[in-house]
């Protein structure tokens, strides 16, 4: 009886699921293996490390062994179009012994585990689904400075319904992550859940509509047991409509609402309307209106911004633009009005011996501000932190003790003097990331702080920008100059605000020929807030010789001279990276990678050298890797001297 039911069920699946081929019944199996692969691995290494700083000296020797297996398989149930499975698994037990000069010796056994499953149902059909799950334990080095152990768990899925009326997609995932910095013991626990539904449709060839609903739950716990939890619901709608045979009129409408509650309450309603009109004689008019109503625990903010631009393209050489912008802002504690009116043009012309590019821009800016002199709480102010750029917080008179730095989700609270540090620059504050911290280079952060809000004031500003660029010898040689000026007038009650009067001059040279290119740049920035001189020299080289030898060399030196600092006036940055790859015979090669970084200045002193020499060879399906590593770091007086060697042998099948 049971066998009969099973045969009946199989027959119904073969004949009722749309799109299954009935011409090849042999393709139906209860389970079929499509492909499989695997790898057996053995690793071993020996490491020596000396660490010193502030009357502490410690020496460590480490022996490390590991071995394991990685497996991957692709299979299906009944039919590839019914259910396809991608399976991956890894098991790698590790043994580690550390011998310390100061601390007690210890040994441990660590096991790296990896398991992931991806299943897809009804591939290529109107209704299809994807489900996935993974578990992973791994070790990595952050910027070659900090050893990080990460354990992550993931469970997710997607369901799609394709049709000509209203295609729908639903996504879900939950991710848990535990991260530990081995040297410091600093821990971070993340728990993220997302549910998202999307619908997209086009009623004509000139329009596209999109609706998205997203529910997020994110929480984190740091090493101080500080728990942050945020739950948010977001509704997003976007409509693009073109009118006319050549889409002379284009309208782009966006409406979104975010409602977040938990550790950081936040509600935002935003509407954006963009309009573009194509006019005769290569004129184009664009208009943008942005409405934002934001409510947070410190008050409500209503902001309206409008930008209107008329551009004209004359042949291929001259592009000109005239624009007018305004912004009104009403806050619980203050109100503001800004306007900006200006024009600019760019001219590109081929002349004897090269190419000439000219540009000039001017705008007049006006700001009116009404408020009492109170403490103002600023939340979710966005910054991008870079190792090679000076980043000042936007407002003066900030209470440094109130600064909080978070990630984009608002759940990770970065730690001062571990992830970033603050430097007072007159009435302003400079923020810098710390290498090896949790903030990546060129990473985006959001800041909270309290600043002294000045009373009512107003002023006008005039801004000029000019640049000239001359390229010759088919682009092999290029010289350029840039000038910028900002001045103020019609000042009223501006004694307690800091206005940035500045004159900026930049001159540079770029040259390149065959395998080498490089350049030099000088910047003179005369500012009433943070004046400096900057000199930058860089060179890049890359060459491949008959597919046998590859050379890569990049160097950069950047020096800042802070003109208003009585001490610690100079900030110096130097980066050198090199790579040499030599193919001894086919599938046997040697690689040398070297990186050196040096920083000097207040709070940024760093001397870092990393180098790796690695030999790799493939003999049939036997993979051999052996190498030597060197790592030396001196960061604000804390010194680490590391040397190690390693070997790995694997057999793939």
N, C-alpha and C positions, 0 to 999 in steps of 0.2 A: 504494500500500500504506500509506504513512504517513498519507495523507488518510483512508483507511478506518479506521485505528486511532484517529485523532483524533475522527472522527464517533462511533465506538463508545464512546470514553471519555466524550464529551459526553453521549451517550444514557444511559450508566450513571449519571453524576452527576445527571442530571435526574430519574431514576426511583428511585434508591436512597437519596439523601439525604432523610431524613424531613422532611416539612413543606413541601417546595417545591411551589408551585402548578403543577398540570398543565393548568389551565384557561386560563392565559395564557402560552403558550410564547414569546410575543414578549418577555417580560421577561428571557429568558436571552440574555446576550451574553458574548462573551469578555472584554470590558471595557466598562463603561458609566460615563459621567460623570453624577453626581447633582447636583453644584453646584460652582461655583468662584468665587473672588473674589481681588482683589489690590489693591495700593496702590503707587504711585510716589511717592517722597519726596525732597525736597531740604531740607537744613538748613544754616543758617549762623549763626555767632555771633562776637562779639568780647568779650574779657574783659580786665579790668585787675585786678591783685592786688598789694598791698603787704604784706610780711611782715617783722616786726621782733621782736627779743627777744635779750637777753644780748649786746649789742654787735654784733648782726647786723641789717642792713637789706637787703632784696632787693625789687626791683620787677620785675614780669612782665607782658608783654602777649601775648595769645594770639589767633590767628585760627584759626577752625575751620570746615571745610566738610565736608559729607557728603551723600550721595545714594544711593538704592538702590531696591530693589524687594522687596515682600513678597507671597507667593503662598500661597493656601490652596485646597485642592480636596478634594472628597469623591467617591470613585469605588468601583466594585465589580468583582469578577471573577466571571463566569458568572451570579451572582445575588446580590442584596443580603444574602440569608440565608446564602450560602456564604462570601463574603469581602468585607468592607467596609473601605475604606481612607480614612483621614484624613491628608492631606499638608499640610505647612506648610514654607515655605522663606523665607529672607530673606538678602539680600546688600546690605551698606551700607559701601562703602569710605569712609574718612575721611582728611582731610588736616588737619594741625595744625601751626602754627608758633608757637613761644614765643620772645619776645624778653626777655632778662633784663638787669637793670642790673648785677648782680654776676657771675652765672654766665654761661658762654658761651651764645649763642643756639643753638637747634636747631630742626629741623623733622622731622616724621615723618608717615608714612601708616599709619593704623590701619584695619583692616577688621573690621566686626562681621558675624558670620555666624550664621545660625539655620537649623536643619533639624530637623524632627520628623516622625515617621511613626507612626501608630497604626492597627493592623489588627485586626479582629475576625472570627472564624470561627464559623459556625453559630449566628448570633444567634437567641436564643429557643429553642434546642434543649437537650436534656438534656446534651449535651457541647458546650461552647463554649470558645473560647480567645481571648486578647487578647495581642498583641505590640506593643511600642512601643520607639522609639529616638529620641534627640534629641541635638543638639549646639548649644551656645549660647555666644556671646561677648557680654558686655555690660559697660556702665559704669554706676555708680550712686554716689550720695552717701549715706554712712551718717550719719544724724541731721544732715544738712546741714553736716557738718564734714569728713568724710574721703572722698576720691574712691577708689572701689574698682573694680578691673577683675576680672571673674570669667569664667572659662572652665569650662564644665561639659559632661560627657558622660554620657549615661544610656542603659542598655539593660535592658529588663525585659519580663516577660510574666506571664500568668495563665492557668491551665487549671482549668475548673470542670466537675464532673459532678453534675447534679441528679437525685435519685431519692428515693423515699419511705423507703428503708432507711438510707442513710448518705451524705448530700451531702458532696462533697469539693471543696476548692479548694487549688490550689498556686500560689504567687507566687514570682517571682524578679526581682531587679534588681541591677544594678551601676552605681554612680555615682562618677564622678571629678570632683573640683572643684579648681581652682587659683585662688586669690584673692590679689590684690596691692594693697596700699595705695599709691597712686601717690606721695603726698608722702613717706612714710617708707621706701618700698621693702620693707616687711614683707610676707612671703609666707606662705601657708598652703596646703598640699596635702592633700587628703582623698581617700581611696579606700575606698568602702563597698560591701559585697556582702551581700545578704540572700536567703535561701531560707526560705520559710514554707509549711507545710501545715496546713490547717484542716479539721475535720470537726464538723458540728453535727447534732443529732438530738433530736427530742421523741417519746417513746413514748406519752405521754398528753397531754391538754390542760393538765395540772398540772405538767409537768416540762420541763426544757430542759437538754441536755448539750452541752458544747463542749470540744473537744480541739485544741490548737495546738502545733506543733513549729516552732521558729525557729532558724536557723543564721545567725550574723552574723560578718562579718569587717570590721573597721574599722582604718584606719591613717592617720596624719597625719605631716607633716614641717613644722616651722616654720622661721623665718628663721635659726635657730641650727643647722639641720640635725639637730635633736633629733627622733628617729623614735620614735613609739609605735605599737604594733600589738596589737590585742586580737581574739581569736577566742572566740566564746561560742556555746553551745548551750542553748536554753531549752525546757523542756516545761511546758505549762500545761493544767490540766484544771479545768473548772468545772461544777458540777451544781446545779440549782435544782429542788427538789421541794416541791410543796404537797400537803397532806393535808386531807381534809374538803371538803364541798361548797362552803364559803365560804373555803377555804384558811385554816382556823384555825391550822394548823401549817405553817410554811414553813422549809425547811432549805436553806441555801446553802453549798456546800462548794467550796473552792478548794485545789488542790495545784499547786505550781510548783517547778521546779528550774532554777537557772542555773549553768552551768559555764563560767567564763571563764578563759582562759590567754593568755599573751603578756607584754606589758609590765606589766600589772597582773593578778595572779592572784586569782581570786575564785570562790567556790563557795557557793551558797545553796540550802537546801531549806526551803520554807515551806508550812505548812498552815494554812488558815483555815476555821473552822466558825462559821456564823451561824445562830441559831435564833430564830424569832419566834412567839409564841403570843398569839392574840387571846382575851381573857378577858371575862367579863360586866362590865357597868357601865362600859364604855369603858376598861377597863384593858388594857394591852399589856405583855407581858414579852418582853424581848430578851436574848439571851446570845451572847457572842462569845468565841471562843478562838483565839489566834494563836500558832503555834509557828514559830520561825525558827532554823535551824542554819546559821551562816555561818562559812566558813573563808577566811582571807586570809593573806598572807605573814607577818604579825606575830602570828598566833594564831587560835584558834577562839572563837566566841561562840555560846552557846545561850540563846535568849530565849523566854520564855513569858509571854503577856499574856492576861488574861481581863477582860471588861467585862460587867456584869450590870445591867440597867436595868428599872425598873418605872415606867410612865407612865400618867397618867390624864387624860382630857379631860372637864371638867365643862361641859356646854353648849358655848357658843362662846367663853366669856370667860376660863375658868381652865384652864391647863395646868400640871400638876405632875409632878415626876420625882424618883425616888430611885434612887441608883446606887452600885455598889461595883466598884472596879477593883483589880487587883493585877498586878505584874510581877516575875518572877524572871529574873535575868540571871547567867549563869556564863561568865566570860571566862578566858582563859589567865592573865591578870595580876590579876584581881579578881572579886568576886561582889557582887551587889546585889539588894535586895528593896525594892519600892515598893508602897504601898497608898494608895488614895484612896477615901474614903467621903463622900458628900454628897447634898444635895437642892437643888432650885431650883423656882421657879414663875414663871409669867408671867400677868398679868391684863390683859385688854383690855376696856374698857367705854366705851360711848357715854354721855356726860354732857352737860348743857346747855352749849351753845356750842362743843362739840368732842368729841374722842376722847382718852381717857386710857389710857396703857399703863404698867404697873408690872412690874418683875421683880426678883427677889432670888435669890441663890444662895450656898450655903455648902458648903465641903468641907474635910475634915481629911486631910492628906497626911503620910505617914510614909516615911522612907527609912533603910535600913540598908546600910552599905557596909563590905566587908572586903577589905583589901589591904595590901601593903607600900608604902612610899613609893618609887615608881620612876617612870621616864619612860614615859609611855604614848603609843603611836602611834595616832592616830585617822584613820580612812579613810572616805571617801564620806559625809561629813556634809553634809546638804542645807541650802541657804540660798536665799532669793529676795532679790535686790538691787534696791532701788527708790531713785530719786533723792530721794524725799520722806520716807524712813523711816530711822531710825538702826538699824543691824543690828550687834549684838555677837555675837562667837563665843561658843559655849555654855559653854566651859570657861575657868577662869582659869589663870594661870601658863603661857601658851603661849609657846614659843620662836618668835618672829616669823620667824626665818631658815628655819624648817622648813615654813612654810605653802606649800602648793601648791593652786592653784585650777584646776579642770577643768570641762569640759562634762559633759552627762549620759552621753555614751558613754565618757568617760574617755580619749579620744584627743586632744582639743584642750587644751593646757596654756596657760592665759591668762597674760599677762606682767605682772609688777608694774610700776607707774608708766606703763603703756601702757593696760592694760585695767582695772586696779583699783589701789587703794592701801590700806595698813593704818595705823591710828592707835591708839596706845596710850592706853587709858582706865583708868588705875589698874592693877589686876591683870587686866583684860580687854583685848580688842582689838576695835576697830571696823573693819569692811570696807566700802568704798565703790567702786562702779563709776566708771569715768572716761568721761564722754560722748565719743563718737566711737570708743571702743574696741570690741572684738569682743563684749563682754557687753551684751545689750540691756537696756533699762529693764524692770523686773519680770521679769528673766531668772533662771532657776534654775541654780545652780552647785553643785559638790560640792567639798568641801575635805578636804585631808590636812594633818595637823600633829602635832607632838609637844608634849605638855603634862606638867607635873609632877603625877604622881598622888599625892594625899594618902593618908595611912595610914587605918586603919579609923575610922569615925565613924558617928553616927546622930543624927537630929533629927526633930521633928514640926513641922508647919506648919499654920496656920489661915488660910483665905482667905475673904473676903467680897466679894461683888459686888452692887451695887444700881444700878438705873437707873429713871428716870421720864421719860416723854415725853408732852407735851401738844400736841395738834394742834387748831387751830381755823380758822374761816372756810373750811370745806371743804378743808382741807389747805393753804391759802395761807400760814399762819403756824404755825411749830412751834418749841417750846423743849424742851430736853432737858438732863438732868443724869445723870452717871455717876460712881460711886464704887467704888473697889477698894482692898482692904487685904490685905497679906500680913505675917504675923508668925510667929515661931518660938519653940519651947519644947522642953524635954527634950533639951538639947544635950549631946552627948558627943564629945569630941575634935574639935571643929569649928574649932580655931584656924587651921588651914591650908587651910580652904575658905572661899569667899566666898559668903555667904548674902545674898539680895536682900530686905532689909526695904524695903517701899515702901507709900506711900499715894498714891493717884491720884484726882484730882478733875478732871472734864471738864464744862464747861458750854458750851452752844451754842445758836445761834438760826439757823433757816432760814426764809426768806420768799420768796414768789413770786407774781407777778401778771402774767397775760398773757404778754408776751414776755420778762420779766426774772425771774430767781430768783437768790438768793445767800444768804450766811450768814456767820457768824463763830463761831469756836470758841476756847476757852482751855483749856489743859491744865496742871495743876500736878502734876508727877511727882516726889515726894520719895522717892528711892531711895538705898540704901546703896552702889550700884554706879555709876549714872549718873543723877544727878538733873538735871532741867531744867524750864524753863517754856516752853510753846509757845503761840504766837498764830497763828491762821490766819484769813484773810478771803478770800472768793471770791465771784465774781459771774459769771453766765452770761446771755447775751442772744441771742435768735434771733427773727427776724421776717421774714416774706415779704409784700411789698406787691404784690398783684395779679399775681403771677407775673412781675413785671418786676424788682423789686429785692429781694435777699436780704441780710440783715445778720446776722452771727454774731460775738459777742465773748465771750471767756472770759478771766477773770483770776483769779489765785491768788497770795496772799502768805502765806508761812509762815516764822516766825522761831522759832528755838530759842535759849534762853539756858541754857548749860551751867553749872550752879550750883557745880560743884566744880573748874572750870578757872580757874587764876590768870590766864591769858592766853588770847587767842582764844576768848573765852567765847561769842560769838554766831555762829550759823550762820543765814544768811538765804537764802531761796529765793523767787524771784518769776518767774511765768510769765504772759505775756499773748499770746493768739492772737486774731487777727481775720480776718474774711473778708467781702468785699463783692462781690456778683455782680449785674451790671446787664445786662438784656437790651435792647439798643438796638432791634433789630428781630428778627423771627423768625430763629433760627439764627445770630444775631450778638450776641455778648455780651463784656463786659469783666469780668475777675476781678482782685481785689486780695487777696493773702494776706500777712499779717504775723505774725511770731512773735518774741517777745523773751523771753529767759531770763537771769536774773541770779542768781548764787550767790556768797555771801561766807562765808568761814570757813577754817579751817586745811586747806590742801590741796585746796580745792574751788573757789577763786575762778574765776568764769566770767562773762563778759559777752558775750552772743551775740544778734545781730539778723539776721534773714533776712526779706526782703521780695521779692515778685514781683508785677508788674503784667503781665497777659496779655490779649491781644485774640484772639478766635477768631471765625471766620466760615465758613459753609458756603454755597457757591454751586453749585447743582446737585451735582455730585460732586467739586467742588474744595474742599479743606479748607485754610484759611489760619490760621496761628498766629504771633503775634509778641509779644515780651515783653521786659521789663527785670528784671534780678535785682540785688539788693543783699545782701551778706553781710559782716558784721563780727563778728569774734571776738577776745576777749582772754581767754586761758586761762592762768592763773598766769604772767602777764607776757609770754606769746607772743602777738603781735598779728597778725591777718590782716584786711586790708581788700580786699574783692572787689566789683567792679562788672562787669556784663555785659549784653549784649543779644543776642537771638536771633530767628530767623525760620524757619518751616517751612511748606512748601507741599507738599501731597500730592493725588494724584488717585486716587480709589478706583473700582474697576470690578468 
